[in-house]
């Protein structure tokens, strides 16, 4: 039973990672950071990295893979948000 729960937990973590993909696509297509909270996505990234480190210490592959995948997808949203926010701020400073 424990192995079944661990397997389902791993699938749920991969599902969690997949939930960030639509946001990453939306930011990429719009080429805009509008409506994206950098604090929220940055916070998610920090929590995911902590979870991966915990997974290494506990030798829990579900945590390592699942939260690593979540960090990759959430980190993509975060990175795109930073890029487009900096671009927007630079364009605003150049116009002034």
C-alpha beads as a LAMMPS data file, in Angstrom:
LAMMPS data file: protein, C-alpha beads

96 atoms
95 bonds

1 atom types
1 bond types

-500.0 500.0 xlo xhi
-500.0 500.0 ylo yhi
-500.0 500.0 zlo zhi

Masses

1 110.0

Atoms # bond

1 1 1 0.000 0.000 0.000
2 1 1 2.856 2.351 0.820
3 1 1 4.303 1.930 -2.676
4 1 1 0.939 2.715 -4.256
5 1 1 0.616 5.903 -2.225
6 1 1 4.196 6.884 -3.130
7 1 1 3.466 6.283 -6.817
8 1 1 0.248 8.312 -6.720
9 1 1 2.085 11.062 -4.817
10 1 1 4.751 11.152 -7.530
11 1 1 2.089 11.401 -10.223
12 1 1 0.399 14.201 -8.294
13 1 1 3.674 16.122 -8.129
14 1 1 4.124 15.754 -11.874
15 1 1 0.544 16.957 -12.280
16 1 1 1.470 19.933 -10.141
17 1 1 4.342 20.665 -12.505
18 1 1 1.987 20.455 -15.484
19 1 1 -0.287 23.082 -13.922
20 1 1 2.385 25.753 -14.450
21 1 1 2.726 25.042 -18.180
22 1 1 -0.384 27.005 -19.310
23 1 1 0.851 30.072 -17.415
24 1 1 4.293 29.780 -19.008
25 1 1 2.703 29.502 -22.463
26 1 1 0.446 32.501 -21.791
27 1 1 3.358 34.686 -20.663
28 1 1 5.446 33.550 -23.642
29 1 1 2.695 34.252 -26.179
30 1 1 1.748 37.638 -24.717
31 1 1 5.404 38.630 -24.277
32 1 1 4.170 40.418 -21.167
33 1 1 4.447 40.050 -17.397
34 1 1 0.993 41.544 -16.928
35 1 1 -1.062 39.764 -14.286
36 1 1 1.759 37.544 -13.032
37 1 1 2.805 37.903 -9.399
38 1 1 6.574 37.638 -9.200
39 1 1 6.356 37.264 -5.411
40 1 1 3.973 34.304 -5.742
41 1 1 5.906 32.459 -8.437
42 1 1 9.253 33.280 -6.824
43 1 1 7.924 31.934 -3.534
44 1 1 6.737 28.745 -5.231
45 1 1 10.217 28.299 -6.717
46 1 1 11.895 28.687 -3.325
47 1 1 9.525 26.141 -1.759
48 1 1 10.144 23.700 -4.600
49 1 1 13.919 23.959 -4.238
50 1 1 13.587 23.340 -0.494
51 1 1 11.426 20.296 -1.300
52 1 1 14.031 18.937 -3.726
53 1 1 16.793 19.353 -1.124
54 1 1 14.585 17.608 1.443
55 1 1 14.003 14.823 -1.090
56 1 1 17.755 14.336 -1.440
57 1 1 18.226 14.094 2.324
58 1 1 15.296 11.684 2.653
59 1 1 16.274 9.755 -0.494
60 1 1 12.738 10.324 -1.806
61 1 1 12.756 10.152 -5.590
62 1 1 9.124 11.280 -5.781
63 1 1 10.022 14.579 -4.159
64 1 1 13.193 15.007 -6.169
65 1 1 11.597 14.339 -9.558
66 1 1 8.186 15.847 -8.876
67 1 1 9.331 19.058 -7.245
68 1 1 12.261 19.280 -9.663
69 1 1 9.773 19.206 -12.547
70 1 1 7.604 21.778 -10.745
71 1 1 10.640 23.995 -10.269
72 1 1 11.430 23.711 -13.972
73 1 1 7.943 24.737 -15.086
74 1 1 7.326 27.309 -12.347
75 1 1 10.859 28.612 -12.818
76 1 1 10.094 29.124 -16.491
77 1 1 7.126 31.331 -15.581
78 1 1 9.280 33.198 -13.061
79 1 1 12.154 33.708 -15.497
80 1 1 9.855 34.878 -18.300
81 1 1 8.153 37.264 -15.887
82 1 1 11.507 38.751 -14.871
83 1 1 12.614 39.103 -18.499
84 1 1 9.426 40.816 -19.641
85 1 1 9.194 42.976 -16.527
86 1 1 12.766 44.226 -17.004
87 1 1 12.075 44.826 -20.688
88 1 1 8.933 46.802 -19.831
89 1 1 10.705 48.847 -17.153
90 1 1 13.617 49.660 -19.466
91 1 1 11.231 50.743 -22.209
92 1 1 9.410 52.960 -19.709
93 1 1 12.641 54.599 -18.558
94 1 1 13.745 55.233 -22.122
95 1 1 10.522 57.062 -22.954
96 1 1 10.796 59.449 -20.000

Bonds

1 1 1 2
2 1 2 3
3 1 3 4
4 1 4 5
5 1 5 6
6 1 6 7
7 1 7 8
8 1 8 9
9 1 9 10
10 1 10 11
11 1 11 12
12 1 12 13
13 1 13 14
14 1 14 15
15 1 15 16
16 1 16 17
17 1 17 18
18 1 18 19
19 1 19 20
20 1 20 21
21 1 21 22
22 1 22 23
23 1 23 24
24 1 24 25
25 1 25 26
26 1 26 27
27 1 27 28
28 1 28 29
29 1 29 30
30 1 30 31
31 1 31 32
32 1 32 33
33 1 33 34
34 1 34 35
35 1 35 36
36 1 36 37
37 1 37 38
38 1 38 39
39 1 39 40
40 1 40 41
41 1 41 42
42 1 42 43
43 1 43 44
44 1 44 45
45 1 45 46
46 1 46 47
47 1 47 48
48 1 48 49
49 1 49 50
50 1 50 51
51 1 51 52
52 1 52 53
53 1 53 54
54 1 54 55
55 1 55 56
56 1 56 57
57 1 57 58
58 1 58 59
59 1 59 60
60 1 60 61
61 1 61 62
62 1 62 63
63 1 63 64
64 1 64 65
65 1 65 66
66 1 66 67
67 1 67 68
68 1 68 69
69 1 69 70
70 1 70 71
71 1 71 72
72 1 72 73
73 1 73 74
74 1 74 75
75 1 75 76
76 1 76 77
77 1 77 78
78 1 78 79
79 1 79 80
80 1 80 81
81 1 81 82
82 1 82 83
83 1 83 84
84 1 84 85
85 1 85 86
86 1 86 87
87 1 87 88
88 1 88 89
89 1 89 90
90 1 90 91
91 1 91 92
92 1 92 93
93 1 93 94
94 1 94 95
95 1 95 96
